[in-house]
Amino acid sequence: MDSKLPSSVRSTLLELFGQIEREFENLYIENLELRREIDTLNERLAGEGQAIDGAELSKGQLKTKASHSTSQLSQKLKTTYKASTSKIVSSFKTTTSRAICQLVKEYIGHRDGIWDVSVTRTQPIVLGTASADHTALLWSIETGKCLVKYAGHVGSVNSIKFHPSEQLALTASGDQTAHIWRYVVQLPTPQPVADTSQQISGEDEIECSDKDEPDIDGDVSSDCPTVRVPLTSLKSHQGVVIAADWLVGGKQVVTASWDRTANLYDVETSELVHSLTGHDQELTHCCTHPTQRLVVTSSRDTTFRLWDFRDPSIHSVNVFQGHTDTVTSAVFTVGDNVVSGSDDRTVKVWDLKNMRSPIATIRTDSAINRINVCVGQKIIALPHDNRQVRLFDMSGVRLARLPRSSRQGHRRMVCCSAWSEDHPICNLFTCGFDRQAIGWNINIPALLQEK
């Protein structure tokens, strides 16, 4: 029977089904070998039972031992089966994932790794990046053009967050300060966006060397306006300020430092309102609740802490102890949940009303960096040390993985992710050690339908 499929599609299918046949043949052979091992083990156990005290073991005892051994071998068989077939399954999933998650724009201009990425909450919508090159840059999301350069820090810029209603940016730095600075941007005319969805062919797990990093010998930020002096400089820390965020309303900010403290400042007066102490090691991140006066700080001491400022007379703190390694970030969702990520390769979802144990745990194959939650759709974006960016729902179900190849995706560790839920083009932004930020179009309806 003649096939109506194109020859390239048909050959790909034949190759995939050939792989399936070979894999299942190997599994069948291994299954036979495992069954022989089970029979041999049962015979050996039966023989040992004859020798104990010169009497036979009871059938119940023998059955328990054999059952335990069989269970171990069965688990080994399941693990082998899962590992052997994972590549085949991923081959079918990648086509769907590419259709759901498409690279839209690359933002190239920093001269060192990018630690943080953020999106403004008010018009005009722009992208902000914080880099180890001592600068923060603001970008046109549609065109990828640099709009404003902030050069007020003398150390690595470790985070950037935007005021909830004004054109103000908050940056934290390795120079032991956090700066609040004003920006004015004029968006350029958008140009047609090229379709990048067809750029990948074949397997999208191609390894890359540092030679594949973007060529940024020219400083694309040299032509954009530069802000060099902050409105406010917050200077109470005795170590690197690794993160900072605005409290709801924008009248106060919180900073997190390697000096093991977090500080709460009044924006208008620049005065230190509270010093939040208790962590045993350096802080790694801080985050504020979008609608309530709540702050969460994470630390290398394997914990994260919830600070409650809703009652001016009482400043309570709760400690979450669910990880076994550095907690790299903890972020709020709308409601009563916190999501935490760790170097122990897990992400945990917590209910603030019940802190004893997480309500969901996501286990991964690499350390987790700064996570971000799409609040409206309750989707978690997980950037990894191994250059992967994966999407999960709040119950821990994996939804998709962003494409990664020699021509798409990050070429080195992905540091951070940020959602922009209402933006018409890009829904998710990522940044990393390869000195670039990337905008992705996430087809949310298709993503949830696949689930």
C-alpha positions as CSV (number, residue, x, y, z in Angstrom):
1,M,0.0,0.0,0.0
2,D,1.4,3.4,-1.0
3,S,1.8,5.9,1.8
4,K,0.5,9.4,1.3
5,L,2.9,10.7,3.9
6,P,5.8,12.8,2.8
7,S,9.0,10.7,2.6
8,S,10.7,12.7,5.3
9,V,7.8,12.3,7.8
10,R,7.5,8.6,6.9
11,S,11.2,7.9,7.4
12,T,11.1,9.7,10.7
13,L,8.2,7.6,11.9
14,L,9.8,4.4,10.7
15,E,13.0,5.3,12.6
16,L,11.0,6.1,15.8
17,F,9.0,2.9,15.6
18,G,12.3,1.0,14.9
19,Q,13.6,2.5,18.1
20,I,10.5,1.5,20.0
21,E,10.8,-2.1,18.7
22,R,14.5,-2.3,19.7
23,E,13.8,-0.8,23.2
24,F,11.0,-3.2,23.9
25,E,13.0,-6.1,22.6
26,N,15.8,-5.2,25.1
27,L,13.2,-4.8,27.8
28,Y,11.7,-8.2,27.0
29,I,15.2,-9.9,27.2
30,E,15.9,-8.1,30.5
31,N,12.5,-9.1,31.8
32,L,13.3,-12.8,31.1
33,E,16.6,-12.4,32.8
34,L,15.0,-10.8,35.8
35,R,12.4,-13.5,36.0
36,R,15.2,-16.1,36.0
37,E,16.9,-14.2,38.8
38,I,13.7,-14.2,40.8
39,D,13.3,-18.0,40.4
40,T,17.0,-18.5,41.4
41,L,16.5,-16.2,44.4
42,N,13.4,-18.1,45.5
43,E,15.2,-21.4,45.2
44,R,18.1,-20.0,47.3
45,L,15.7,-18.7,49.9
46,A,14.0,-22.0,50.1
47,G,17.3,-23.8,50.5
48,E,18.3,-21.4,53.3
49,G,15.0,-22.0,55.0
50,Q,15.8,-25.8,55.1
51,A,19.1,-25.1,56.8
52,I,17.9,-22.9,59.6
53,D,17.8,-24.9,62.9
54,G,17.4,-28.0,60.8
55,A,13.8,-27.1,60.1
56,E,11.8,-25.5,57.3
57,L,10.8,-21.9,57.5
58,S,7.0,-21.5,57.6
59,K,5.4,-20.7,54.3
60,G,4.5,-17.3,55.6
61,Q,8.1,-16.4,56.4
62,L,9.3,-17.8,53.0
63,K,6.6,-15.9,51.2
64,T,7.5,-12.7,53.0
65,K,11.2,-12.9,52.0
66,A,10.5,-13.9,48.5
67,S,7.9,-11.2,48.1
68,H,10.3,-8.6,49.4
69,S,13.0,-9.7,47.0
70,T,10.5,-9.9,44.1
71,S,9.3,-6.4,45.0
72,Q,12.8,-5.0,44.8
73,L,13.4,-6.7,41.4
74,S,10.0,-5.5,40.1
75,Q,11.0,-1.9,41.2
76,K,14.3,-2.3,39.3
77,L,12.4,-3.5,36.2
78,K,10.0,-0.5,36.4
79,T,13.0,1.9,36.8
80,T,14.8,0.3,33.9
81,Y,11.6,0.4,31.7
82,K,11.1,4.1,32.6
83,A,14.7,5.1,31.8
84,S,14.8,3.1,28.6
85,T,11.6,4.6,27.2
86,S,12.1,8.2,28.4
87,K,13.9,9.2,25.2
88,I,11.2,7.7,23.0
89,V,8.5,9.5,24.9
90,S,10.3,12.8,24.8
91,S,10.7,12.4,21.0
92,F,6.9,12.5,20.7
93,K,6.5,15.3,23.2
94,T,9.0,17.8,21.8
95,T,6.9,18.6,18.7
96,T,3.9,19.6,20.9
97,S,6.2,21.5,23.3
98,R,7.6,23.6,20.5
99,A,4.2,24.6,19.4
100,I,3.2,25.6,22.9
101,C,6.5,27.4,23.9
102,Q,8.1,29.5,21.2
103,L,11.0,31.8,21.4
104,V,9.9,35.3,20.3
105,K,12.8,37.7,21.1
106,E,16.3,37.8,22.4
107,Y,17.6,40.7,24.4
108,I,21.4,40.9,23.9
109,G,23.6,43.7,25.2
110,H,24.9,42.9,28.7
111,R,28.7,42.2,29.0
112,D,28.3,39.7,31.8
113,G,25.8,37.2,33.1
114,I,22.3,38.3,33.9
115,W,21.1,37.6,37.4
116,D,17.5,38.8,37.3
117,V,14.7,39.7,34.9
118,S,11.5,41.7,35.7
119,V,8.5,43.2,33.8
120,T,6.9,46.6,34.7
121,R,3.5,46.4,36.3
122,T,2.2,49.6,34.6
123,Q,2.3,51.2,31.1
124,P,4.5,51.4,29.2
125,I,5.3,47.7,29.6
126,V,9.1,47.2,29.5
127,L,11.5,44.5,30.4
128,G,14.3,45.0,33.0
129,T,17.5,43.0,33.4
130,A,20.1,43.1,36.2
131,S,23.6,42.0,35.4
132,A,27.0,41.2,36.9
133,D,28.4,43.9,34.5
134,H,27.3,46.5,37.1
135,T,24.3,47.7,35.1
136,A,20.6,47.3,34.8
137,L,19.0,47.7,31.3
138,L,15.4,48.4,30.3
139,W,14.2,46.9,27.0
140,S,11.4,47.3,24.5
141,I,9.7,43.9,24.6
142,E,8.6,44.0,21.0
143,T,11.8,45.3,19.3
144,G,14.5,44.1,21.7
145,K,16.0,47.6,21.7
146,C,17.7,48.9,24.9
147,L,15.7,51.9,26.2
148,V,17.5,52.9,29.4
149,K,20.8,52.0,31.1
150,Y,21.3,52.3,34.8
151,A,24.9,52.7,35.8
152,G,24.7,53.9,39.4
153,H,26.1,50.8,41.1
154,V,29.8,49.9,41.5
155,G,29.1,46.2,42.0
156,S,27.1,43.4,40.3
157,V,23.4,44.3,40.0
158,N,21.7,41.2,41.5
159,S,18.0,42.0,41.2
160,I,15.6,44.5,39.7
161,K,11.9,45.1,40.6
162,F,9.5,47.8,39.4
163,H,7.3,50.1,41.5
164,P,3.6,49.0,41.4
165,S,2.3,52.3,40.0
166,E,5.2,54.7,39.2
167,Q,8.1,54.6,36.8
168,L,10.6,53.7,39.5
169,A,13.0,50.8,39.6
170,L,14.6,49.1,42.7
171,T,17.9,47.4,42.2
172,A,20.1,45.4,44.6
173,S,23.8,45.2,44.3
174,G,27.1,43.6,45.4
175,D,28.2,47.1,46.4
176,Q,26.2,46.5,49.7
177,T,23.4,49.0,48.6
178,A,20.0,49.0,47.0
179,H,19.0,51.9,44.7
180,I,15.7,53.4,43.8
181,W,15.9,55.3,40.5
182,R,13.5,56.9,38.1
183,Y,13.3,56.1,34.4
184,V,11.5,57.6,31.5
185,V,11.0,55.5,28.4
186,Q,9.6,56.0,24.9
187,L,8.8,52.8,23.1
188,P,9.9,52.4,19.5
189,T,7.6,51.3,16.8
190,P,7.3,47.5,16.8
191,Q,8.7,45.6,13.8
192,P,7.2,42.3,12.4
193,V,8.3,39.4,14.5
194,A,10.0,36.5,12.6
195,D,8.6,33.1,13.1
196,T,11.2,31.1,15.0
197,S,9.1,28.0,15.6
198,Q,10.5,26.2,12.7
199,Q,14.2,26.8,13.4
200,I,14.7,23.5,15.2
201,S,15.0,20.2,13.4
202,G,15.5,16.9,15.0
203,E,16.5,16.4,18.7
204,D,16.5,19.7,20.6
205,E,19.0,18.6,23.3
206,I,22.2,19.6,21.4
207,E,25.0,20.5,23.7
208,C,26.8,23.8,23.1
209,S,30.2,25.3,24.0
210,D,30.8,28.8,25.1
211,K,31.8,29.6,21.5
212,D,28.1,29.5,20.7
213,E,27.3,32.4,23.0
214,P,25.9,35.6,21.5
215,D,28.5,37.9,19.9
216,I,28.2,41.1,21.9
217,D,31.6,42.7,21.4
218,G,29.6,45.9,20.5
219,D,27.8,47.6,23.4
220,V,24.3,48.0,22.2
221,S,23.4,49.9,25.4
222,S,25.9,52.7,24.6
223,D,23.3,54.5,22.5
224,C,20.4,54.5,25.0
225,P,20.0,57.1,27.8
226,T,22.0,56.4,30.9
227,V,20.9,57.1,34.5
228,R,23.9,57.4,36.8
229,V,22.4,58.8,40.1
230,P,19.7,57.2,42.1
231,L,16.9,59.0,43.8
232,T,17.6,57.0,47.0
233,S,20.5,54.8,48.1
234,L,19.8,52.3,50.9
235,K,23.0,51.6,52.8
236,S,22.4,49.7,56.0
237,H,23.8,46.3,55.0
238,Q,27.2,45.0,55.8
239,G,27.4,42.6,52.9
240,V,26.2,41.9,49.3
241,V,22.5,42.9,48.8
242,I,21.3,39.9,46.8
243,A,17.6,40.9,46.3
244,A,15.1,43.6,46.9
245,D,11.3,44.1,46.4
246,W,8.5,46.6,46.9
247,L,5.9,46.1,49.5
248,V,2.3,46.4,48.4
249,G,1.5,50.1,47.8
250,G,5.2,50.9,47.0
251,K,5.9,53.0,50.2
252,Q,8.3,50.5,51.7
253,V,10.9,48.1,50.3
254,V,12.6,45.0,51.7
255,T,16.2,44.0,50.9
256,A,18.0,40.7,51.5
257,S,21.7,40.4,52.1
258,W,24.6,38.1,52.6
259,D,25.0,39.7,56.0
260,R,22.2,37.2,57.1
261,T,19.6,40.0,57.5
262,A,16.7,41.5,55.6
263,N,15.9,45.2,56.0
264,L,12.7,47.0,55.7
265,Y,13.0,50.6,54.6
266,D,10.7,53.6,54.2
267,V,11.0,54.8,50.6
268,E,10.2,58.5,51.3
269,T,12.7,59.0,54.2
270,S,15.2,56.2,53.3
271,E,15.2,55.2,57.0
272,L,15.6,51.7,58.2
273,V,12.2,50.6,59.7
274,H,13.1,47.0,60.8
275,S,16.0,44.7,60.6
276,L,14.8,41.2,60.1
277,T,17.2,38.8,61.8
278,G,17.1,35.1,62.5
279,H,18.6,33.3,59.4
280,D,21.8,31.4,60.2
281,Q,23.5,31.9,56.9
282,E,23.5,34.2,53.9
283,L,20.1,35.2,52.4
284,T,19.5,34.3,48.8
285,H,16.2,36.1,47.9
286,C,13.2,38.0,49.2
287,C,9.7,38.4,47.8
288,T,6.6,40.4,48.9
289,H,3.0,39.4,48.6
290,P,1.1,41.2,45.8
291,T,-1.9,42.3,48.0
292,Q,-0.8,41.9,51.7
293,R,2.0,43.2,53.9
294,L,3.8,39.9,53.9
295,V,7.5,39.2,53.1
296,V,9.2,35.9,52.5
297,T,13.0,35.5,52.7
298,S,15.1,32.5,51.7
299,S,18.6,31.5,52.8
300,R,21.5,29.1,52.5
301,D,20.5,27.8,55.9
302,T,18.0,25.5,54.1
303,T,15.0,27.5,55.5
304,F,12.7,30.3,54.4
305,R,10.9,32.7,56.7
306,L,7.5,34.4,56.4
307,W,7.4,37.9,58.0
308,D,4.0,39.4,58.7
309,F,3.6,43.2,58.9
310,R,-0.2,43.4,58.5
311,D,-0.6,44.4,62.2
312,P,1.7,47.4,62.9
313,S,2.1,46.4,66.5
314,I,3.0,42.8,65.9
315,H,5.7,41.6,63.5
316,S,5.4,37.8,63.5
317,V,7.7,35.4,61.8
318,N,7.3,31.7,60.8
319,V,10.1,29.4,59.7
320,F,9.6,26.8,57.0
321,Q,12.0,23.8,57.2
322,G,11.3,21.6,54.2
323,H,14.5,21.6,52.2
324,T,17.9,19.9,52.7
325,D,20.1,22.5,50.9
326,T,20.1,26.2,50.1
327,V,16.7,27.7,49.4
328,T,17.4,29.7,46.3
329,S,14.0,31.5,46.2
330,A,10.5,31.5,47.7
331,V,7.6,33.4,46.1
332,F,4.0,34.1,46.8
333,T,1.0,33.1,44.8
334,V,-2.3,34.9,45.1
335,G,-4.0,33.5,48.1
336,D,-2.3,31.5,50.9
337,N,0.4,29.6,49.1
338,V,4.2,30.0,48.8
339,V,6.4,28.2,46.3
340,S,10.0,27.5,47.3
341,G,12.9,26.2,45.2
342,S,16.2,24.8,46.4
343,D,19.6,23.5,45.4
344,D,18.3,20.1,46.8
345,R,16.6,19.8,43.3
346,T,13.1,20.1,44.7
347,V,10.3,22.7,44.5
348,K,7.7,22.7,47.2
349,V,4.2,24.3,47.4
350,W,3.2,25.4,50.9
351,D,-0.1,26.4,52.4
352,L,0.5,29.3,54.8
353,K,-2.3,28.0,57.1
354,N,-0.5,24.7,57.5
355,M,3.3,25.0,57.6
356,R,4.1,21.5,58.8
357,S,4.5,19.9,55.4
358,P,4.2,21.0,51.7
359,I,1.0,20.3,49.8
360,A,3.0,19.4,46.7
361,T,6.7,18.5,45.9
362,I,8.3,18.6,42.5
363,R,11.5,16.6,42.1
364,T,14.0,17.6,39.4
365,D,17.4,16.6,38.0
366,S,19.1,19.9,38.7
367,A,19.4,22.7,41.2
368,I,16.6,25.3,41.0
369,N,17.3,29.0,40.6
370,R,14.9,32.0,41.0
371,I,11.4,30.7,40.3
372,N,8.4,32.7,39.2
373,V,4.6,31.9,39.3
374,C,2.1,32.9,36.7
375,V,-0.5,34.1,39.2
376,G,-3.6,34.0,36.9
377,Q,-2.9,30.6,35.5
378,K,-1.1,29.2,38.5
379,I,1.9,27.9,36.5
380,I,5.4,27.7,38.0
381,A,8.4,28.4,35.8
382,L,11.6,26.6,37.0
383,P,15.0,27.8,35.7
384,H,17.8,25.2,36.3
385,D,21.5,25.0,36.6
386,N,21.5,22.6,33.6
387,R,20.0,25.3,31.2
388,Q,16.6,23.7,31.3
389,V,13.4,25.8,32.0
390,R,10.4,23.7,32.9
391,L,6.8,24.6,33.5
392,F,4.6,22.9,36.2
393,D,1.2,23.5,37.7
394,M,0.6,24.1,41.4
395,S,-0.1,20.4,42.0
396,G,3.3,19.4,40.7
397,V,2.3,18.1,37.3
398,R,4.8,18.9,34.5
399,L,3.3,20.9,31.7
400,A,6.1,21.6,29.3
401,R,9.8,22.4,28.8
402,L,11.1,25.3,26.9
403,P,13.0,24.4,23.7
404,R,16.8,24.2,24.0
405,S,19.2,23.7,21.1
406,S,22.3,25.3,19.5
407,R,20.1,27.9,18.0
408,Q,17.4,28.4,20.6
409,G,17.3,28.8,24.4
410,H,20.1,29.5,26.9
411,R,23.6,28.2,26.4
412,R,24.6,28.4,30.1
413,M,22.8,28.3,33.5
414,V,19.4,29.9,33.6
415,C,19.3,32.3,36.6
416,C,15.7,33.6,36.7
417,S,12.3,33.7,35.1
418,A,9.5,36.3,35.1
419,W,5.9,36.1,33.8
420,S,4.1,38.9,32.0
421,E,0.5,37.6,32.0
422,D,-1.2,40.4,30.1
423,H,1.4,41.1,27.5
424,P,0.2,40.4,23.9
425,I,3.5,38.9,22.6
426,C,5.7,37.5,25.3
427,N,4.4,35.6,28.3
428,L,7.6,34.4,29.9
429,F,11.1,35.9,30.2
430,T,14.2,34.0,31.2
431,C,17.9,35.1,31.7
432,G,21.1,33.5,32.4
433,F,24.9,33.3,32.4
434,D,25.0,33.5,28.6
435,R,24.5,37.3,29.0
436,Q,21.1,37.3,27.3
437,A,17.4,37.5,28.2
438,I,14.9,35.6,26.1
439,G,11.1,36.3,25.6
440,W,8.9,33.2,25.1
441,N,5.4,33.0,23.8
442,I,3.5,30.5,26.0
443,N,0.2,29.2,24.5
444,I,-1.5,28.9,27.8
445,P,-4.8,27.2,26.5
446,A,-2.8,24.6,24.6
447,L,-0.5,24.1,27.6
448,L,-3.4,23.4,29.9
449,Q,-5.1,21.2,27.3
450,E,-2.1,19.0,27.0
451,K,-2.2,18.5,30.8
